[in-house]
Amino acid sequence: MNKKQFIAICGLLGAMTVQAQPLLKTHVETGDLEGVLEGTDLAVYKAIPFAAPPVGDLRWKAPQPAKPWKGVLKAEECAKWPPQPERGDVSYDMMSEDCLYLSVVTPAKTVDEALPVMVYIHGGGFMTEHYSATLWQNLARRGVITVSIAYRVGALGFLAHPELSKESPDGHSGNYGILDQIYALQWIQRNIKNFGGDPSKVTIFGESSGGMSCNILCASPLAKGLFRACISHSGAFFTPMHPLTQRDAETWGVKYQERLGKKSVEELRQMDSRSLTGEGVYPPCTPVFDGYVLNAELFDLYERGEYNDVPVIVMYNNDEGGAGIESVTLDEYQEELRDYPEQFVDSMFICYPAENEEQALFAIRDMVRDLNYAADIDSWAKMQTKTGKSPVYYAYFAQKSERTILGRGNLRGAAHADDCLYVGGAFDDEPEKYPHEYAVSEMIQQYWTNFAKHMNPNGKGLPYWPAFSLDPKEECVMQFRNGATLIANPNQESVGLMERLFDWTRSQRTIKP
């Protein structure tokens, strides 16, 4: 081998080594970006601005384009948390109203790989939490790009007010947090190819109010075409208990302004964000049926088939109520059930029986599960199966573990948010200590990434998961408990009672759709 041949081979090997590295530098519509290396196989961009800071005159306005920057933006640290109530691990110095950022985790080595994309929308009751809670590197290692997005929460994200509606070009107010999510998805459509992604292969996924957000995006005409599939954990928006029309929400906004001692929106804009989102939380912190982001209640939209009909995975946990209720007396439990409409009380005691405090604890947890999570998820599965063309894959998460995120006291399975541990790969480093949890986690991660790749969760080495059927006897719900097994739709007596309660509540509306 002569010298020239040696130099040529070395050059080729060097080029191959560079090419084998993840895509650590790229360009988006506002400038050049540099990420950080995670392990040896992932490039992580932790804070990319997808919109202008919603501060000053932009407070309570639809998101606006981010400004271009000069040079290279090093996306090495996650952005600050949106303003929200402080807690033990989150202080106000960690927050900023300049909060509209997203992260991208990519295994791609070139921009031409056209990988599927999973976009995570965090939970937190539309009042708390942060996009960086997990960046989903474990899912990215299974061949997808993961994106986590921030959005405005609390009063900054959901305050409606007649003055705000009047100054809006669209004549609406109150859904700024949802508009942020839509704006982020639009940004992803324009830019994700530069991270090796395919904008036609976007799956949204979320938990709790993040799952509710996914349901809302499936129903919003503004989100049409921005994703092709959806995964929702413990969150849907079918409940009729507290629907807010634009007028109702504006009334709440005026009351909130008066409670703060202000005379106008202009004066509210002069307040610091801590005063608006701290202890004085905006009471109806929820998305609004405004005729713009949402044209009607979701039940009505799904009944009429007026939604973004995409394949979905929906799931709730068997002990959701174990996250917030540690103890209850028998008298407290019975008083709670008697607060329901008179014609439902006897059925409530039949569906949720209790003769002592331990039974009362489990019964009230089940009631919370069914009222706040299961009936909504079940309604979504049934309504889309009736009126849609895309498949629904229905899951029931029941894995018991000593590791839990919010669980309290004696748990019978998975409390609210525990599923995030499994999707997030929390047991990957301790498979011998948590063999059942690890096995379930592996299955869920593979089902979820299969779904993002093919719009179908099934794949080699996994138990077959059929689409949901309206036949109550058919075993088509995937239960995750020490593995994955098909069962008939669970808890149908009690969930059905809640669905009848929802139907009755809708029948009492004075404003019909």
C-alpha positions in Angstrom: 0.0 0.0 0.0 1.4 3.4 -1.0 1.1 6.6 1.0 -1.7 8.0 -1.1 -3.8 4.8 -0.7 -3.2 4.8 3.1 -4.3 8.5 3.4 -7.4 7.7 1.3 -8.4 4.8 3.5 -7.8 6.8 6.7 -9.9 9.6 5.3 -12.7 7.1 4.4 -12.6 5.6 7.9 -12.7 9.1 9.4 -15.7 10.0 7.4 -17.5 6.8 8.4 -16.8 7.5 12.0 -18.2 11.0 11.7 -21.3 9.7 9.9 -21.8 7.1 12.6 -22.3 9.8 15.2 -25.8 11.1 16.0 -27.0 14.3 14.4 -25.5 16.8 16.9 -25.8 19.9 14.6 -28.7 20.9 12.5 -30.7 23.9 11.2 -34.2 25.0 11.9 -36.3 27.9 10.5 -34.9 30.4 13.0 -31.2 29.4 13.0 -28.5 26.8 13.6 -28.6 24.4 16.5 -26.2 22.2 18.5 -27.4 19.4 20.7 -25.6 17.3 23.3 -24.6 13.6 23.1 -26.5 11.2 25.2 -24.5 8.0 25.5 -23.1 7.2 22.1 -26.2 6.9 20.1 -28.6 9.9 20.7 -28.5 13.6 20.0 -30.5 15.6 22.5 -31.7 19.2 21.9 -33.0 20.3 25.2 -34.5 23.7 24.7 -35.6 24.9 21.2 -37.8 28.0 21.1 -40.9 27.1 18.9 -42.7 30.5 19.6 -41.9 34.0 20.9 -41.9 34.5 24.6 -45.6 35.1 25.6 -44.7 38.1 27.8 -45.8 41.7 28.0 -48.4 42.5 25.3 -48.2 38.8 24.2 -49.6 37.6 27.5 -53.0 36.0 26.8 -52.5 36.1 23.0 -52.1 33.2 20.5 -48.5 32.1 20.2 -46.4 34.1 17.8 -43.3 33.1 15.7 -40.0 32.8 17.4 -37.3 35.3 16.5 -34.3 34.2 14.5 -30.9 34.1 16.2 -27.4 34.6 15.0 -24.6 32.0 15.3 -25.3 28.6 16.8 -27.8 28.1 19.6 -26.5 25.4 22.0 -29.6 23.6 23.3 -27.8 22.1 26.3 -30.2 22.9 29.2 -33.9 22.6 29.5 -35.9 25.9 29.7 -37.5 27.1 32.9 -40.8 25.8 34.1 -44.0 27.7 33.1 -45.2 29.8 36.1 -47.3 27.6 38.4 -47.7 27.0 42.2 -44.5 26.3 44.0 -43.9 22.9 45.6 -41.2 21.1 47.4 -39.0 20.4 44.4 -40.1 23.4 42.2 -39.4 27.0 43.4 -40.3 30.2 41.6 -36.7 30.9 40.6 -37.0 27.8 38.4 -39.9 29.4 36.4 -40.3 31.9 33.7 -43.1 33.2 31.5 -40.6 32.7 28.6 -41.5 29.1 28.5 -42.5 28.0 24.9 -39.7 25.5 24.2 -39.5 21.9 23.1 -36.9 19.2 23.2 -35.9 16.8 20.5 -34.2 13.4 21.0 -33.0 11.8 17.8 -31.1 8.6 17.0 -30.8 9.7 13.4 -27.3 10.1 11.9 -28.5 12.0 8.9 -31.4 14.2 8.0 -32.6 11.7 5.4 -33.7 8.9 7.7 -37.4 9.8 7.8 -37.9 8.3 11.3 -41.4 8.3 13.0 -41.9 11.0 15.6 -43.5 10.7 19.1 -44.6 14.0 20.6 -45.3 14.0 24.4 -47.7 16.4 26.0 -47.2 16.5 29.8 -50.0 16.3 32.4 -50.5 18.3 35.6 -54.1 19.3 35.6 -53.5 22.2 33.1 -51.9 23.9 36.1 -48.4 22.4 36.8 -45.5 20.3 35.4 -42.8 20.7 32.8 -41.8 19.2 29.5 -38.5 18.0 30.8 -40.0 15.6 33.3 -38.7 13.0 30.9 -37.3 13.3 27.4 -38.0 9.7 26.5 -34.5 8.7 25.5 -35.5 5.0 26.1 -38.1 5.3 23.3 -35.8 7.0 21.0 -33.4 4.1 21.3 -36.1 1.9 19.8 -36.0 3.8 16.5 -38.2 6.9 16.9 -37.6 10.6 17.4 -39.1 11.9 20.6 -40.3 15.5 21.2 -41.5 16.9 24.5 -43.4 20.2 24.3 -44.1 23.0 26.8 -47.3 25.0 27.0 -48.8 27.7 29.2 -50.6 26.5 32.2 -52.9 28.0 34.9 -54.3 31.4 34.4 -51.6 32.3 31.9 -52.8 29.4 29.7 -56.5 29.3 30.2 -57.9 32.6 31.3 -60.9 33.7 29.3 -62.2 37.3 29.5 -64.5 39.4 27.3 -61.8 42.0 26.8 -59.4 39.3 25.6 -62.1 37.9 23.2 -62.7 41.4 21.9 -59.0 42.1 21.1 -58.5 38.7 19.5 -58.7 38.5 15.7 -60.7 35.3 16.1 -63.0 36.7 18.8 -62.1 34.0 21.3 -60.1 33.6 24.5 -59.1 31.0 27.1 -57.4 28.2 25.2 -53.9 29.6 25.0 -52.3 26.4 26.3 -54.0 24.3 23.6 -53.0 26.9 21.0 -49.4 26.5 22.2 -49.6 22.7 21.7 -51.0 23.2 18.1 -48.3 25.8 17.4 -45.6 23.3 18.5 -47.1 20.6 16.3 -47.0 23.0 13.3 -43.4 23.8 14.1 -42.7 20.1 14.1 -44.3 19.7 10.7 -42.0 22.4 9.3 -38.7 21.4 11.1 -38.6 17.8 12.2 -37.1 16.6 8.9 -33.9 18.5 9.9 -33.6 16.0 12.9 -34.0 13.0 10.6 -37.8 12.8 11.2 -40.8 12.3 8.9 -43.5 14.9 9.4 -46.1 12.6 8.0 -45.4 10.0 10.8 -46.2 12.0 13.9 -47.9 10.3 16.9 -49.0 12.4 19.9 -49.0 10.9 23.4 -49.8 12.2 26.8 -50.9 11.3 30.4 -53.6 12.8 32.6 -54.3 16.4 31.3 -51.7 15.5 28.6 -54.0 12.7 27.6 -57.0 15.1 27.7 -55.0 17.4 25.5 -54.5 14.6 23.0 -58.2 14.0 23.0 -58.9 17.7 22.4 -56.4 17.8 19.6 -58.1 14.8 18.0 -61.3 16.9 18.2 -60.0 20.3 17.1 -60.3 21.3 13.5 -57.1 23.5 14.1 -55.1 20.3 14.6 -56.2 18.4 11.5 -53.3 16.9 9.6 -50.7 17.6 12.3 -50.4 14.0 13.5 -51.5 10.5 12.2 -51.9 8.6 15.5 -52.5 9.2 19.2 -51.8 7.5 22.6 -53.7 8.7 25.7 -53.0 7.5 29.2 -55.7 8.3 31.9 -57.1 11.3 30.1 -60.0 12.2 27.9 -62.4 15.1 27.7 -65.8 13.5 27.5 -67.1 14.4 30.9 -70.0 16.8 30.9 -69.7 17.7 34.6 -68.0 21.0 34.1 -68.2 22.1 30.5 -67.2 25.7 29.9 -68.7 27.6 27.0 -66.9 30.8 25.9 -69.5 32.9 27.8 -69.2 30.9 31.0 -65.4 31.1 30.9 -65.5 34.8 30.3 -67.7 35.2 33.4 -65.2 33.3 35.5 -62.4 35.5 34.0 -64.2 38.7 35.2 -64.7 37.2 38.6 -61.0 36.3 38.8 -60.0 39.9 37.7 -62.3 41.3 40.5 -60.9 38.9 43.1 -57.4 40.2 42.2 -58.7 43.8 42.7 -58.0 44.8 39.1 -60.2 46.9 36.8 -59.1 45.6 33.4 -57.0 43.1 31.4 -54.4 45.8 31.0 -54.0 46.0 34.7 -53.8 42.1 34.9 -51.0 42.3 32.3 -49.0 44.6 34.7 -49.1 41.9 37.4 -46.2 39.6 37.9 -46.8 36.0 36.8 -46.3 34.6 40.3 -49.3 36.6 41.6 -51.4 35.0 38.8 -50.3 31.4 39.1 -49.3 31.0 42.7 -51.7 30.2 45.5 -54.5 32.2 43.8 -55.0 29.6 41.1 -57.6 30.5 38.4 -60.5 28.3 39.5 -61.9 26.8 36.2 -58.4 26.0 34.8 -59.7 24.0 31.9 -60.0 24.2 28.1 -63.0 26.1 26.7 -65.7 25.1 24.2 -65.1 28.3 22.3 -66.3 27.6 18.8 -62.8 28.0 17.5 -60.3 25.5 19.1 -63.3 23.3 20.0 -66.6 23.7 18.1 -68.7 21.7 20.7 -68.4 19.2 23.5 -66.3 16.2 22.5 -69.2 13.7 23.1 -71.3 15.6 20.5 -68.4 15.9 18.0 -67.6 12.2 18.3 -71.3 11.2 18.1 -71.5 13.2 14.8 -68.2 11.9 13.5 -66.7 15.4 13.4 -63.1 14.7 14.7 -59.7 13.9 13.4 -60.1 10.2 12.8 -56.7 8.6 13.5 -55.7 5.3 15.1 -55.5 5.6 18.9 -54.3 3.7 22.0 -56.3 4.6 25.1 -55.5 3.3 28.6 -56.5 3.9 32.2 -55.1 2.4 35.5 -56.9 0.0 37.8 -56.2 2.0 41.0 -56.2 5.6 39.7 -57.7 6.8 42.9 -54.8 5.5 44.9 -52.9 8.6 44.0 -54.9 11.0 46.0 -56.9 9.2 48.7 -55.0 7.6 51.6 -57.8 7.2 54.1 -61.6 7.7 54.5 -64.1 7.0 57.2 -67.2 5.0 56.4 -69.4 8.0 57.2 -67.3 10.2 54.8 -67.6 7.6 52.1 -71.4 7.3 52.5 -71.9 11.1 52.5 -69.9 11.3 49.3 -72.2 8.8 47.5 -75.3 10.5 48.8 -74.2 13.8 47.1 -75.0 12.3 43.7 -78.3 12.9 42.0 -81.1 11.0 43.9 -81.9 8.6 41.1 -78.3 7.3 41.1 -77.6 6.9 44.8 -78.9 3.4 45.2 -76.9 2.2 42.2 -73.8 3.9 43.6 -74.0 1.9 46.8 -74.5 -1.3 44.8 -71.5 -0.6 42.4 -69.2 0.6 45.2 -70.2 -1.5 48.3 -68.5 -0.9 51.6 -69.2 -2.1 55.2 -66.0 -1.0 56.9 -63.2 1.6 56.5 -60.9 -0.5 54.4 -63.7 -1.4 52.0 -64.7 2.3 51.9 -61.2 3.3 50.9 -61.1 0.9 48.0 -64.7 1.7 47.0 -64.1 5.5 46.9 -60.8 5.0 45.0 -62.7 2.9 42.4 -65.4 5.6 42.2 -62.7 8.3 41.6 -61.1 6.0 38.9 -64.4 5.6 37.1 -65.7 9.1 37.4 -62.5 11.0 36.5 -60.7 8.5 34.2 -62.3 5.2 33.2 -65.7 6.6 32.0 -64.0 9.2 29.8 -61.5 6.7 28.3 -64.3 4.1 27.8 -66.5 6.7 26.1 -63.7 7.6 23.7 -63.1 3.9 22.8 -66.8 3.3 22.2 -67.6 6.5 20.4 -64.7 6.2 18.0 -65.5 2.5 17.4 -69.1 3.5 16.5 -68.4 6.5 14.3 -64.9 6.3 13.1 -62.9 4.3 10.6 -59.5 4.1 12.4 -58.9 1.4 15.0 -59.0 1.9 18.7 -56.6 -0.2 20.9 -57.8 -0.3 24.5 -55.5 -1.0 27.5 -56.0 -1.6 31.2 -52.9 -1.0 33.3 -52.9 -3.0 36.5 -49.3 -3.7 37.4 -48.7 -3.5 41.2 -45.3 -2.4 42.4 -43.6 -0.9 45.4 -42.4 1.8 43.1 -45.0 4.4 42.4 -45.2 8.1 41.5 -48.2 9.3 43.4 -49.6 6.2 45.1 -50.5 6.3 48.7 -51.2 3.6 51.3 -52.4 0.2 50.4 -52.5 0.0 46.6 -54.1 -2.8 44.7 -52.3 -2.1 41.5 -51.3 1.0 39.5 -52.1 4.5 40.9 -52.5 7.5 38.7 -49.3 8.3 36.7 -47.6 5.0 37.6 -47.8 4.0 33.9 -45.2 6.8 33.1 -42.6 4.7 35.0 -43.1 1.9 32.5 -43.3 3.9 29.3 -40.2 5.8 30.5 -38.1 2.7 31.1 -37.7 3.3 34.9 -37.0 -0.4 35.5 -34.4 -0.8 32.7 -31.5 -0.7 35.1 -33.0 -3.0 37.7 -34.6 -6.0 35.8 -33.5 -8.5 38.5 -35.0 -6.5 41.3 -38.3 -5.8 39.5 -38.7 -8.7 37.0 -42.5 -8.3 36.6 -42.3 -4.5 36.2 -39.4 -4.8 33.8 -41.2 -7.3 31.6 -44.3 -5.1 31.4 -42.2 -2.0 30.7 -40.5 -3.8 27.8 -43.8 -4.8 26.4 -45.4 -1.4 26.6 -42.4 0.4 25.2 -42.4 -2.0 22.2 -46.1 -1.8 21.7 -46.0 2.0 21.8 -43.1 2.4 19.4 -44.6 -0.2 17.0 -47.7 1.9 17.0 -45.7 5.0 16.2 -44.0 3.2 13.3 -46.9 1.3 11.8 -50.1 2.7 13.4 -50.5 -0.8 14.9 -49.0 -1.9 18.2 -48.5 -5.5 17.2 -45.1 -7.0 16.4 -42.8 -10.0 16.7 -42.6 -11.4 20.2 -45.6 -9.7 21.6 -49.1 -11.1 22.5 -51.5 -10.2 19.7 -53.6 -7.1 20.5 -56.8 -6.8 18.4 -58.7 -3.5 17.8 -61.5 -2.8 20.3 -64.9 -4.3 19.8 -68.3 -3.1 21.1 -69.2 -6.7 22.0 -68.9 -6.7 25.8 -68.0 -10.3 26.0 -65.1 -10.2 23.5 -61.6 -10.2 25.0 -60.1 -7.3 23.2 -58.7 -5.1 26.1 -55.0 -5.6 26.8 -54.4 -5.9 30.5 -50.9 -5.2 31.6 -50.3 -7.2 34.8 -47.3 -9.4 35.2 -47.3 -9.6 31.4 -49.9 -8.8 28.9 -53.2 -10.7 28.5 -56.5 -10.0 26.7 -59.6 -9.5 28.9 -63.2 -8.4 28.3 -63.8 -4.7 28.9 -63.3 -4.3 32.7 -65.4 -2.6 35.4 -68.3 -2.3 33.0 -71.0 -2.3 35.7 -69.5 0.7 37.5 -68.1 2.4 34.4 -71.5 2.0 32.8 -73.2 3.7 35.8 -70.9 6.7 35.4 -71.6 6.8 31.6 -75.3 6.9 32.4 -74.7 9.7 34.9 -72.8 11.6 32.1 -75.8 11.0 29.7 -78.2 12.3 32.3 -76.1 15.4 33.0 -76.0 16.1 29.3 -79.8 15.8 29.1 -80.0 18.6 31.7 -78.2 21.2 29.6 -80.1 24.4 28.9 -77.9 25.1 25.8 -78.2 22.3 23.3 -75.5 21.6 20.7 
